[in-house]
Amino acid sequence: MNNRNFEKAIVLIPARMASTRLPGKPLADINGKPMIVQVALRAREAGAERIVVAVDDERVFDAVKAAGFDVIMTRNDHQSGSDRIYEALQKADPQGRAEFVINVQGDLPTIEPETIRASLLPMDNPQVDIATLTVPITDEDEKTNPSIVKIVGSPLSQTRLRALYFTRATAPYGNGPLYHHIGLYTYRRAALEKFVSLKPSVLELRESLEQLRALEAGMRIDAEIVRSIPLGVDTQPQLETARKILANRQN
């Protein structure tokens, strides 16, 4: 890990209360702490020096503040998480000191710290605008499941791909690995500014995948290959699983 990059990074964690499958999700208790606080703790364990949670609800604001983390109130009408983190970035870092912006979703309470750190590795290449994460698909059902987003990429090394396309289809065709995309992003600040200024693109709307907007605009996305997929918590059974995972880590 290039620690110099982490020193120039800000971790932004968006949290929305409008979850239909798990109402009040950011405040769901996981071993004595709200879910959103557990995510912020994972970012701290990763070694992030600046962590800011972007919220749209006073109750979440108060919970994060009580836990000792920086928190910013954002509008509740944003169309995407990238729009929310851009608003938070402008408020949290108006001087423009942060060169890299790490967007960690607020429903990943068990994410491994090394997974967060891995998202910065592609930024050693100054040609990369956005970095993300991926893992090889081992479950045959995932290969044809449209809810699993796949990266079609050109291998750069044993641990990195240059993303050429993102799709819900089974791709690429033929023999070889398929890659499951993990929706954690690191942006160069200028790349995030450019991205949020762009209108939704044709392929983005067709696939319902926001990252295609960047590729259609000629931006470069590289993906670091990691060992495992972090658990996203959207349902009560997933919440119970997260509680067990963290309880086991503490024992």
Backbone as CSV, one residue per row, in Angstrom:
resi,resn,N_x,N_y,N_z,CA_x,CA_y,CA_z,C_x,C_y,C_z
1,MET,0.832,-1.192,0.000,0.000,0.000,0.000,0.871,1.248,0.000
2,ASN,0.524,2.162,-0.872,1.209,3.451,-0.898,0.572,4.350,0.161
3,ASN,1.204,4.453,1.329,0.624,5.221,2.425,0.504,6.701,2.089
4,ARG,1.356,7.164,1.191,1.270,8.576,0.799,-0.072,8.878,0.151
5,ASN,-0.612,7.917,-0.592,-1.932,8.111,-1.176,-3.003,8.199,-0.101
6,PHE,-2.901,7.353,0.929,-3.895,7.385,1.996,-3.848,8.721,2.749
7,GLU,-2.675,9.263,2.870,-2.545,10.561,3.540,-3.230,11.666,2.758
8,LYS,-3.394,11.470,1.449,-4.025,12.479,0.601,-5.479,12.144,0.283
9,ALA,-6.033,11.162,1.026,-7.380,10.683,0.721,-8.372,11.076,1.822
10,ILE,-9.623,11.187,1.424,-10.722,11.344,2.358,-11.703,10.212,2.089
11,VAL,-12.150,9.550,3.149,-13.160,8.497,3.025,-14.526,9.125,3.269
12,LEU,-15.416,8.998,2.304,-16.778,9.505,2.430,-17.736,8.319,2.427
13,ILE,-18.614,8.278,3.412,-19.538,7.161,3.592,-20.967,7.686,3.485
14,PRO,-21.664,7.455,2.376,-23.047,7.926,2.252,-24.008,7.013,2.989
15,ALA,-24.993,7.606,3.644,-25.995,6.830,4.383,-27.374,7.416,4.117
16,ARG,-28.281,6.583,3.646,-29.654,7.009,3.374,-30.615,6.224,4.254
17,MET,-31.630,6.901,4.764,-32.620,6.240,5.598,-33.705,5.539,4.780
18,ALA,-33.809,5.857,3.500,-34.926,5.369,2.681,-34.692,3.956,2.177
19,SER,-34.570,3.001,3.093,-34.448,1.602,2.717,-35.789,0.927,2.920
20,THR,-36.289,0.268,1.883,-37.596,-0.383,1.991,-37.474,-1.787,2.568
21,ARG,-36.387,-2.483,2.251,-36.240,-3.862,2.732,-35.775,-3.937,4.178
22,LEU,-35.064,-2.887,4.647,-34.592,-2.865,6.031,-34.757,-1.440,6.557
23,PRO,-35.962,-1.091,6.994,-36.233,0.288,7.440,-35.262,0.740,8.533
24,GLY,-34.818,2.017,8.404,-33.885,2.560,9.389,-32.530,1.905,9.349
25,LYS,-32.126,1.427,8.182,-30.914,0.611,8.042,-29.665,1.235,8.658
26,PRO,-29.347,2.505,8.435,-28.099,3.041,9.003,-28.017,2.938,10.524
27,LEU,-29.179,2.913,11.183,-29.199,2.876,12.648,-29.405,1.466,13.193
28,ALA,-29.495,0.476,12.320,-29.677,-0.903,12.782,-28.538,-1.298,13.718
29,ASP,-28.889,-1.866,14.857,-27.881,-2.206,15.862,-27.072,-3.424,15.439
30,ILE,-25.762,-3.266,15.478,-24.854,-4.391,15.250,-23.884,-4.428,16.413
31,ASN,-24.142,-5.318,17.333,-23.276,-5.524,18.502,-23.057,-4.228,19.285
32,GLY,-24.160,-3.500,19.498,-24.100,-2.322,20.349,-23.807,-1.016,19.651
33,LYS,-23.624,-1.052,18.323,-23.334,0.182,17.587,-24.203,0.227,16.329
34,PRO,-24.617,1.420,15.904,-25.371,1.518,14.650,-24.527,1.035,13.473
35,MET,-25.191,0.493,12.473,-24.487,-0.021,11.301,-23.544,1.018,10.702
36,ILE,-24.012,2.249,10.563,-23.200,3.276,9.919,-21.936,3.557,10.717
37,VAL,-22.002,3.447,12.022,-20.810,3.632,12.864,-19.849,2.461,12.672
38,GLN,-20.380,1.258,12.531,-19.515,0.105,12.277,-18.749,0.280,10.962
39,VAL,-19.392,0.828,9.940,-18.697,1.071,8.671,-17.575,2.085,8.873
40,ALA,-17.869,3.153,9.605,-16.841,4.161,9.871,-15.671,3.566,10.656
41,LEU,-15.955,2.651,11.552,-14.890,1.990,12.305,-14.007,1.138,11.401
42,ARG,-14.614,0.500,10.387,-13.805,-0.284,9.442,-12.862,0.637,8.664
43,ALA,-13.350,1.826,8.306,-12.482,2.780,7.608,-11.345,3.241,8.510
44,ARG,-11.638,3.427,9.788,-10.582,3.814,10.732,-9.553,2.692,10.864
45,GLU,-10.027,1.442,10.929,-9.115,0.301,11.031,-8.232,0.189,9.787
46,ALA,-8.741,0.664,8.652,-7.952,0.637,7.412,-6.827,1.660,7.433
47,GLY,-6.872,2.592,8.370,-5.829,3.592,8.486,-6.183,4.936,7.893
48,ALA,-7.448,5.129,7.520,-7.861,6.411,6.961,-7.737,7.508,8.006
49,GLU,-7.163,8.635,7.605,-6.971,9.741,8.527,-8.179,10.675,8.554
50,ARG,-8.912,10.746,7.452,-10.085,11.622,7.388,-11.285,10.810,6.930
51,ILE,-12.277,10.691,7.805,-13.489,9.925,7.531,-14.681,10.846,7.766
52,VAL,-15.557,10.949,6.777,-16.744,11.794,6.893,-17.955,10.988,6.439
53,VAL,-19.000,10.993,7.245,-20.245,10.319,6.893,-21.215,11.360,6.339
54,ALA,-21.815,11.054,5.196,-22.759,11.964,4.547,-24.172,11.424,4.746
55,VAL,-25.007,12.153,5.473,-26.324,11.648,5.872,-27.432,12.571,5.361
56,ASP,-28.671,12.071,5.443,-29.827,12.879,5.053,-30.909,12.863,6.121
57,ASP,-30.517,12.498,7.361,-31.488,12.365,8.440,-30.831,12.795,9.757
58,GLU,-31.552,13.588,10.530,-30.997,14.113,11.788,-30.660,12.999,12.772
59,ARG,-31.445,11.939,12.775,-31.183,10.843,13.718,-29.848,10.163,13.415
60,VAL,-29.560,9.977,12.143,-28.279,9.377,11.762,-27.148,10.358,12.051
61,PHE,-27.392,11.632,11.772,-26.402,12.674,12.065,-26.000,12.604,13.539
62,ASP,-26.993,12.562,14.417,-26.716,12.560,15.860,-25.972,11.300,16.293
63,ALA,-26.326,10.147,15.702,-25.676,8.889,16.078,-24.212,8.884,15.670
64,VAL,-23.926,9.379,14.490,-22.538,9.407,14.006,-21.717,10.398,14.827
65,LYS,-22.309,11.556,15.088,-21.600,12.568,15.874,-21.303,12.053,17.276
66,ALA,-22.265,11.358,17.876,-22.067,10.820,19.227,-20.944,9.789,19.260
67,ALA,-20.714,9.126,18.128,-19.640,8.131,18.055,-18.276,8.764,17.800
68,GLY,-18.246,10.072,17.587,-16.978,10.773,17.436,-16.468,10.920,16.019
69,PHE,-17.319,10.658,15.027,-16.904,10.796,13.638,-17.457,12.088,13.029
70,ASP,-16.740,12.607,12.049,-17.231,13.770,11.318,-18.452,13.372,10.501
71,VAL,-19.442,14.252,10.462,-20.674,13.952,9.743,-21.196,15.222,9.090
72,ILE,-21.763,15.058,7.895,-22.264,16.190,7.114,-23.694,15.894,6.703
73,MET,-24.575,16.874,6.868,-25.945,16.727,6.405,-25.999,17.096,4.926
74,THR,-26.592,16.210,4.127,-26.714,16.453,2.690,-28.187,16.442,2.290
75,ARG,-28.439,16.904,1.085,-29.813,16.928,0.581,-30.371,15.514,0.489
76,ASN,-31.695,15.405,0.551,-32.310,14.074,0.485,-32.884,13.762,-0.888
77,ASP,-32.543,14.582,-1.891,-33.101,14.358,-3.224,-32.033,13.980,-4.255
78,HIS,-30.864,13.527,-3.785,-29.819,13.132,-4.724,-30.236,11.873,-5.481
79,GLN,-29.889,11.827,-6.774,-30.231,10.683,-7.604,-29.247,9.526,-7.439
80,SER,-28.055,9.807,-6.925,-27.047,8.752,-6.804,-26.140,9.034,-5.619
81,GLY,-25.427,7.974,-5.204,-24.474,8.122,-4.118,-23.312,9.019,-4.488
82,SER,-22.925,9.042,-5.761,-21.812,9.903,-6.173,-22.182,11.371,-6.043
83,ASP,-23.442,11.704,-6.338,-23.882,13.086,-6.138,-23.837,13.464,-4.661
84,ARG,-24.219,12.530,-3.811,-24.216,12.811,-2.362,-22.789,13.006,-1.847
85,ILE,-21.863,12.148,-2.289,-20.502,12.306,-1.772,-19.842,13.562,-2.338
86,TYR,-20.238,13.983,-3.533,-19.663,15.215,-4.072,-20.130,16.419,-3.256
87,GLU,-21.401,16.437,-2.890,-21.877,17.520,-2.019,-21.124,17.492,-0.688
88,ALA,-20.954,16.296,-0.134,-20.243,16.169,1.139,-18.789,16.600,1.001
89,LEU,-18.156,16.268,-0.112,-16.764,16.665,-0.332,-16.624,18.182,-0.359
90,GLN,-17.521,18.841,-1.035,-17.466,20.299,-1.114,-17.604,20.934,0.270
91,LYS,-18.431,20.340,1.111,-18.642,20.884,2.455,-17.511,20.507,3.417
92,ALA,-17.008,19.271,3.264,-15.998,18.778,4.207,-14.595,19.254,3.874
93,ASP,-14.344,19.511,2.600,-12.982,19.859,2.162,-13.041,20.986,1.133
94,PRO,-13.554,22.150,1.524,-13.700,23.244,0.554,-12.366,23.769,0.041
95,GLN,-11.284,23.521,0.785,-9.967,23.995,0.344,-9.346,23.084,-0.720
96,GLY,-9.952,21.915,-0.963,-9.435,21.021,-1.988,-8.172,20.292,-1.591
97,ARG,-7.985,20.009,-0.313,-6.759,19.347,0.130,-6.726,17.863,-0.233
98,ALA,-7.896,17.225,-0.240,-7.951,15.790,-0.545,-7.790,15.568,-2.041
99,GLU,-6.825,14.749,-2.399,-6.593,14.431,-3.806,-7.405,13.223,-4.250
100,PHE,-7.650,12.316,-3.276,-8.400,11.103,-3.573,-9.642,11.040,-2.697
101,VAL,-10.727,10.538,-3.276,-11.994,10.404,-2.560,-12.401,8.939,-2.590
102,ILE,-12.441,8.300,-1.427,-12.833,6.897,-1.326,-14.289,6.834,-0.899
103,ASN,-15.113,6.240,-1.729,-16.545,6.127,-1.460,-16.830,4.715,-0.946
104,VAL,-17.058,4.605,0.362,-17.390,3.320,0.994,-18.883,3.332,1.296
105,GLN,-19.619,2.375,0.757,-21.059,2.337,0.978,-21.374,2.125,2.462
106,GLY,-22.464,2.732,2.900,-22.809,2.711,4.318,-23.459,1.440,4.812
107,ASP,-23.545,0.416,3.942,-24.144,-0.851,4.366,-23.141,-2.001,4.296
108,LEU,-21.861,-1.677,4.526,-20.795,-2.696,4.497,-20.118,-2.768,5.870
109,PRO,-20.841,-3.143,6.917,-20.266,-3.076,8.274,-19.167,-4.080,8.551
110,THR,-19.058,-5.126,7.732,-18.035,-6.145,7.988,-16.884,-6.088,6.988
111,ILE,-16.816,-5.043,6.180,-15.778,-4.975,5.158,-14.393,-5.040,5.789
112,GLU,-13.515,-5.819,5.181,-12.158,-5.964,5.704,-11.377,-4.673,5.453
113,PRO,-10.615,-4.201,6.425,-9.816,-2.988,6.234,-8.898,-3.054,5.021
114,GLU,-8.331,-4.243,4.750,-7.436,-4.348,3.600,-8.179,-4.195,2.274
115,THR,-9.484,-4.486,2.280,-10.275,-4.271,1.069,-10.414,-2.781,0.783
116,ILE,-10.620,-1.990,1.821,-10.688,-0.535,1.638,-9.339,-0.013,1.141
117,ARG,-8.262,-0.491,1.739,-6.929,-0.035,1.325,-6.637,-0.403,-0.126
118,ALA,-7.132,-1.555,-0.555,-6.855,-2.021,-1.913,-7.425,-1.082,-2.961
119,SER,-8.469,-0.352,-2.626,-9.095,0.525,-3.620,-8.204,1.689,-4.028
120,LEU,-7.161,1.938,-3.270,-6.239,3.029,-3.605,-5.059,2.573,-4.463
121,LEU,-4.842,1.271,-4.528,-3.645,0.785,-5.214,-3.566,1.200,-6.683
122,PRO,-4.659,1.142,-7.458,-4.543,1.552,-8.864,-4.179,3.019,-9.048
123,MET,-4.336,3.828,-8.014,-4.058,5.254,-8.138,-2.563,5.562,-8.211
124,ASP,-1.730,4.526,-8.046,-0.298,4.733,-8.282,-0.038,5.090,-9.742
125,ASN,-0.948,4.703,-10.617,-0.846,5.049,-12.036,-1.590,6.361,-12.272
126,PRO,-0.905,7.431,-12.629,-1.562,8.728,-12.781,-2.588,8.782,-13.911
127,GLN,-2.603,7.772,-14.782,-3.581,7.750,-15.868,-4.946,7.243,-15.424
128,VAL,-5.022,6.657,-14.233,-6.283,6.110,-13.734,-7.122,7.233,-13.121
129,ASP,-8.365,7.344,-13.571,-9.289,8.349,-13.036,-10.068,7.826,-11.839
130,ILE,-10.514,6.570,-11.946,-11.356,5.948,-10.921,-10.838,4.539,-10.685
131,ALA,-10.779,4.143,-9.426,-10.401,2.772,-9.074,-11.582,2.088,-8.407
132,THR,-11.679,0.786,-8.622,-12.729,0.017,-7.978,-12.184,-1.370,-7.662
133,LEU,-13.062,-2.291,-7.258,-12.624,-3.608,-6.801,-13.403,-4.704,-7.514
134,THR,-12.804,-5.870,-7.567,-13.464,-7.014,-8.187,-12.945,-8.304,-7.570
135,VAL,-13.694,-9.391,-7.803,-13.288,-10.706,-7.315,-13.740,-11.733,-8.350
136,PRO,-12.931,-12.764,-8.618,-13.357,-13.791,-9.574,-14.629,-14.489,-9.105
137,ILE,-15.523,-14.779,-10.037,-16.761,-15.489,-9.732,-16.466,-16.991,-9.651
138,THR,-16.872,-17.598,-8.538,-16.696,-19.041,-8.366,-18.029,-19.786,-8.337
139,ASP,-19.124,-19.071,-8.073,-20.461,-19.661,-8.038,-21.050,-19.627,-9.451
140,GLU,-21.382,-20.785,-9.988,-21.896,-20.859,-11.358,-23.177,-20.050,-11.534
141,ASP,-24.029,-20.015,-10.513,-25.282,-19.270,-10.617,-25.039,-17.774,-10.774
142,GLU,-23.959,-17.267,-10.168,-23.667,-15.835,-10.265,-23.327,-15.417,-11.692
143,LYS,-22.809,-16.358,-12.477,-22.381,-16.009,-13.831,-23.546,-15.577,-14.713
144,THR,-24.729,-16.077,-14.415,-25.901,-15.746,-15.222,-26.923,-14.897,-14.475
145,ASN,-26.602,-14.490,-13.265,-27.525,-13.705,-12.442,-27.397,-12.225,-12.801
146,PRO,-28.470,-11.587,-13.319,-28.368,-10.181,-13.712,-28.188,-9.218,-12.543
147,SER,-28.431,-9.662,-11.313,-28.190,-8.786,-10.160,-26.712,-8.726,-9.802
148,ILE,-25.917,-9.631,-10.348,-24.469,-9.627,-10.153,-23.834,-8.873,-11.308
149,VAL,-23.211,-7.747,-11.005,-22.574,-6.931,-12.046,-21.191,-7.503,-12.341
150,LYS,-20.919,-7.688,-13.644,-19.631,-8.232,-14.062,-18.765,-7.145,-14.679
151,ILE,-17.468,-7.257,-14.457,-16.492,-6.390,-15.122,-15.901,-7.154,-16.300
152,VAL,-15.955,-6.542,-17.455,-15.202,-7.031,-18.599,-13.938,-6.177,-18.644
153,GLY,-12.796,-6.814,-18.442,-11.570,-6.033,-18.315,-10.378,-6.679,-18.983
154,SER,-9.407,-5.865,-19.266,-8.145,-6.329,-19.832,-7.143,-6.506,-18.695
155,PRO,-6.577,-7.704,-18.509,-5.647,-7.922,-17.397,-4.391,-7.054,-17.536
156,LEU,-4.052,-6.385,-16.451,-2.821,-5.599,-16.382,-1.748,-6.325,-15.583
157,SER,-2.192,-7.150,-14.633,-1.298,-7.957,-13.813,-2.153,-9.041,-13.179
158,GLN,-1.555,-9.834,-12.293,-2.320,-10.880,-11.616,-3.345,-10.303,-10.657
159,THR,-3.220,-9.036,-10.304,-4.132,-8.453,-9.314,-4.900,-7.241,-9.836
160,ARG,-4.848,-6.993,-11.139,-5.497,-5.759,-11.622,-6.034,-5.918,-13.041
161,LEU,-7.190,-5.288,-13.274,-7.798,-5.219,-14.595,-7.991,-3.756,-14.980
162,ARG,-7.925,-3.501,-16.282,-8.419,-2.229,-16.789,-9.834,-2.471,-17.279
163,ALA,-10.799,-1.775,-16.677,-12.201,-2.008,-17.012,-12.518,-1.480,-18.405
164,LEU,-13.102,-2.349,-19.219,-13.554,-1.972,-20.550,-15.072,-1.832,-20.603
165,TYR,-15.768,-2.570,-19.716,-17.225,-2.527,-19.696,-17.721,-3.128,-18.393
166,PHE,-18.903,-2.711,-17.972,-19.613,-3.310,-16.847,-20.971,-3.774,-17.368
167,THR,-21.410,-4.951,-16.945,-22.654,-5.479,-17.490,-23.335,-6.417,-16.512
168,ARG,-24.648,-6.535,-16.679,-25.417,-7.521,-15.913,-25.499,-8.856,-16.659
169,ALA,-25.064,-8.855,-17.902,-25.066,-10.072,-18.702,-23.882,-10.956,-18.342
170,THR,-23.881,-12.177,-18.899,-22.748,-13.078,-18.716,-21.689,-12.712,-19.746
171,ALA,-20.601,-12.131,-19.303,-19.590,-11.645,-20.246,-18.239,-11.571,-19.539
172,PRO,-17.146,-11.751,-20.315,-17.104,-11.986,-21.757,-17.412,-13.444,-22.102
173,TYR,-17.684,-13.671,-23.379,-17.982,-15.010,-23.883,-16.698,-15.849,-23.923
174,GLY,-16.862,-17.152,-23.829,-15.728,-18.052,-24.004,-15.096,-18.487,-22.703
175,ASN,-14.017,-19.234,-22.828,-13.330,-19.764,-21.653,-12.542,-18.670,-20.929
176,GLY,-12.478,-18.781,-19.606,-11.731,-17.817,-18.807,-12.553,-17.317,-17.645
177,PRO,-11.923,-16.614,-16.743,-12.624,-16.152,-15.542,-13.651,-15.067,-15.846
178,LEU,-14.674,-15.015,-15.003,-15.612,-13.889,-14.972,-15.412,-13.181,-13.641
179,TYR,-15.646,-11.871,-13.631,-15.332,-11.066,-12.449,-16.567,-10.341,-11.927
180,HIS,-16.792,-10.506,-10.639,-17.882,-9.861,-9.907,-17.417,-8.474,-9.463
181,HIS,-18.157,-7.440,-9.866,-17.772,-6.081,-9.494,-18.214,-5.767,-8.065
182,ILE,-17.323,-5.167,-7.308,-17.614,-4.685,-5.950,-17.731,-3.168,-6.031
183,GLY,-18.868,-2.649,-5.613,-19.149,-1.224,-5.809,-18.538,-0.297,-4.781
184,LEU,-17.241,-0.369,-4.627,-16.496,0.574,-3.805,-15.539,1.305,-4.738
185,TYR,-15.550,2.639,-4.676,-14.804,3.430,-5.649,-13.834,4.388,-4.961
186,THR,-12.690,4.594,-5.609,-11.805,5.698,-5.271,-11.688,6.586,-6.499
187,TYR,-11.968,7.872,-6.306,-11.902,8.845,-7.396,-10.723,9.788,-7.183
188,ARG,-10.064,10.164,-8.271,-9.291,11.390,-8.190,-10.301,12.522,-8.044
189,ARG,-9.958,13.522,-7.290,-10.908,14.601,-7.041,-11.432,15.196,-8.354
190,ALA,-10.522,15.451,-9.294,-10.929,16.033,-10.569,-11.860,15.092,-11.330
191,ALA,-11.644,13.779,-11.186,-12.489,12.810,-11.882,-13.904,12.816,-11.305
192,LEU,-14.013,12.919,-9.976,-15.343,12.991,-9.365,-16.071,14.251,-9.812
193,GLU,-15.355,15.365,-9.852,-15.957,16.621,-10.302,-16.459,16.496,-11.736
194,LYS,-15.669,15.845,-12.576,-16.084,15.659,-13.970,-17.283,14.721,-14.047
195,PHE,-17.228,13.634,-13.284,-18.268,12.621,-13.353,-19.645,13.195,-13.006
196,VAL,-19.730,13.939,-11.913,-21.041,14.448,-11.493,-21.548,15.553,-12.419
197,SER,-20.664,16.102,-13.263,-21.106,17.128,-14.208,-21.695,16.521,-15.478
198,LEU,-21.497,15.203,-15.668,-21.962,14.534,-16.880,-23.426,14.118,-16.748
199,LYS,-24.120,14.125,-17.858,-25.488,13.625,-17.884,-25.462,12.099,-17.956
200,PRO,-26.510,11.447,-17.441,-26.577,9.987,-17.572,-26.414,9.567,-19.031
201,SER,-25.644,8.508,-19.264,-25.299,8.084,-20.620,-26.249,6.999,-21.122
202,VAL,-26.149,6.718,-22.401,-27.038,5.741,-23.036,-26.866,4.356,-22.424
203,LEU,-25.632,3.885,-22.328,-25.396,2.549,-21.785,-25.666,2.489,-20.288
204,GLU,-25.380,3.568,-19.584,-25.704,3.638,-18.154,-27.191,3.389,-17.933
205,LEU,-28.022,4.064,-18.708,-29.468,3.912,-18.558,-29.928,2.525,-18.991
206,ARG,-29.305,1.994,-20.023,-29.709,0.681,-20.524,-29.368,-0.430,-19.527
207,GLU,-28.168,-0.381,-18.955,-27.732,-1.414,-18.007,-28.103,-1.077,-16.557
208,SER,-28.503,0.180,-16.332,-28.737,0.681,-14.972,-27.473,0.543,-14.125
209,LEU,-26.367,1.018,-14.718,-25.061,0.983,-14.066,-24.388,2.332,-14.247
210,GLU,-24.260,3.071,-13.141,-23.774,4.442,-13.193,-22.334,4.543,-13.701
211,GLN,-21.517,3.528,-13.412,-20.104,3.613,-13.770,-19.881,3.632,-15.285
212,LEU,-20.863,3.180,-16.045,-20.727,3.229,-17.499,-20.681,4.658,-18.024
213,ARG,-21.252,5.588,-17.283,-21.184,7.001,-17.670,-19.731,7.447,-17.786
214,ALA,-18.911,7.007,-16.836,-17.495,7.389,-16.863,-16.791,6.777,-18.066
215,LEU,-17.028,5.502,-18.319,-16.366,4.855,-19.447,-16.796,5.480,-20.774
216,GLU,-18.083,5.788,-20.911,-18.558,6.398,-22.159,-17.958,7.791,-22.369
217,ALA,-17.574,8.427,-21.267,-16.962,9.759,-21.369,-15.452,9.685,-21.554
218,GLY,-14.924,8.476,-21.698,-13.492,8.323,-21.939,-12.636,8.298,-20.692
219,MET,-13.253,8.146,-19.523,-12.496,8.083,-18.283,-11.980,6.657,-18.063
220,ARG,-10.840,6.566,-17.402,-10.228,5.261,-17.173,-10.567,4.739,-15.780
221,ILE,-11.043,3.481,-15.743,-11.338,2.800,-14.483,-10.493,1.531,-14.419
222,ASP,-9.693,1.394,-13.369,-8.957,0.159,-13.111,-9.554,-0.523,-11.886
223,ALA,-9.514,-1.855,-11.882,-10.097,-2.630,-10.787,-9.040,-3.513,-10.145
224,GLU,-8.913,-3.394,-8.838,-8.006,-4.250,-8.074,-8.745,-5.537,-7.719
225,ILE,-8.084,-6.662,-7.927,-8.681,-7.961,-7.626,-8.422,-8.288,-6.161
226,VAL,-9.495,-8.506,-5.390,-9.371,-8.801,-3.968,-9.856,-10.221,-3.695
227,ARG,-9.766,-10.636,-2.439,-10.014,-12.040,-2.099,-11.478,-12.383,-1.909
228,SER,-12.276,-11.414,-1.409,-13.651,-11.762,-1.063,-14.587,-10.577,-1.275
229,ILE,-15.862,-10.880,-1.374,-16.897,-9.870,-1.574,-17.408,-9.428,-0.201
230,PRO,-17.355,-8.137,0.116,-17.881,-7.702,1.412,-19.397,-7.882,1.473
231,LEU,-19.883,-8.201,2.647,-21.312,-8.422,2.847,-22.064,-7.092,2.828
232,GLY,-22.969,-6.946,1.870,-23.865,-5.800,1.857,-25.123,-6.142,2.632
233,VAL,-25.522,-5.280,3.553,-26.661,-5.574,4.427,-27.897,-4.842,3.931
234,ASP,-28.846,-5.612,3.388,-30.096,-5.059,2.885,-31.323,-5.716,3.497
235,THR,-31.131,-6.824,4.203,-32.253,-7.585,4.749,-31.971,-7.979,6.193
236,GLN,-33.011,-8.424,6.889,-32.838,-8.854,8.277,-31.897,-10.051,8.393
237,PRO,-32.008,-11.068,7.521,-31.034,-12.175,7.617,-29.595,-11.722,7.395
238,GLN,-29.367,-10.792,6.482,-28.002,-10.277,6.273,-27.523,-9.507,7.493
239,LEU,-28.440,-8.800,8.147,-28.089,-8.093,9.384,-27.655,-9.080,10.461
240,GLU,-28.371,-10.177,10.586,-27.995,-11.200,11.565,-26.625,-11.797,11.239
241,THR,-26.364,-11.994,9.957,-25.057,-12.517,9.552,-23.941,-11.539,9.919
242,ALA,-24.181,-10.249,9.683,-23.176,-9.236,10.024,-22.884,-9.240,11.518
243,ARG,-23.910,-9.400,12.323,-23.719,-9.449,13.776,-22.828,-10.618,14.171
244,LYS,-23.053,-11.763,13.539,-22.254,-12.944,13.855,-20.809,-12.768,13.419
245,ILE,-20.608,-12.187,12.223,-19.240,-11.991,11.709,-18.447,-11.102,12.646
246,LEU,-19.019,-9.973,13.035,-18.290,-9.045,13.898,-18.100,-9.607,15.306
247,ALA,-19.076,-10.372,15.781,-18.922,-10.999,17.099,-17.755,-11.983,17.087
248,ASN,-17.609,-12.718,15.991,-16.506,-13.669,15.880,-15.161,-12.974,15.789
249,ARG,-15.118,-11.814,15.133,-13.857,-11.078,15.039,-13.428,-10.549,16.394
250,GLN,-14.396,-10.226,17.237,-14.078,-9.638,18.541,-13.671,-10.704,19.555
251,ASN,-14.001,-11.962,19.249,-13.665,-13.038,20.192,-12.249,-13.566,19.981
